[in-house]
């Protein structure tokens, strides 16, 4: 059994890893929760990335989501638990930081196949990949500031590097949607294609990368990501700021409003 076959033979509860030649396809697999980045999903993705890091026969990764969403960010139950339990909050925020460094320091390139909505932490996961292929119908959105929170997982590092500082401020402060076409214009996405072509185009890019001399790819990626590493000196401060926001009265009130809105359709049906 090869190293890659060994990874493929070990299913992860919230993440599926399949090997397609020299490309690993990593799929967020909680469609009933729109692949929300709760604790289980975060830990499963971190484990998958670490497992693939040293695989000799895997030379590129495609990261996508099951169903109609790439990742809907944090689900309400996870946010409520993090609000009420500082120990859980610290553990999840620390796992997000570990995921940031695991993806930044990967020796192989990763392509995000954004098949649908990428929200909150889901946006950050997509931006941690080296390239992004988006569906025309997909969008990016980080609504955490309007919820009284912020991105402590790396978004404040990545957005200003990938687009302009003014655009980063607009979208991170207001939490507005960024369509596929707008994401391409801003430099956040490399390709925008019909939804049916997202994974195929991502695999095409990944295979092209996998065929390149691995040493040159690894060193190029390391040097290019040195810009991220220099900017990431603020990462601990971002995580601490998010930790503190969970205790604010504004966040508590806004979260209760969100919980009521989410629960309302279910109550009407019962």
Secondary structure, 3 states (H helix, E strand, C coil): CCHHHHHHCCCCCCEEEEEECCEEEEEECCHHHCCCCCHHHHHHHHHHHHHHHCCCCCCEEEEEECCCEEECCCCHHHHHHHHHCHHHHHHHHHHHHHHHHHHHCCCCEEEEEECCEEECHHHHHHHCCCEEEEECCCEEECCCHHHCCCCCCCHHHHHHHHCCHHHHHHHHHHCCCEEHHHHHHHCCCCEEECHHHHHHHHHHHHHHHHCCCHHHHHHHHHHHCHHHHHHHHHHHHHHHHHHHHCCCHHHHHHHHHHHHHHHHHHHHHC
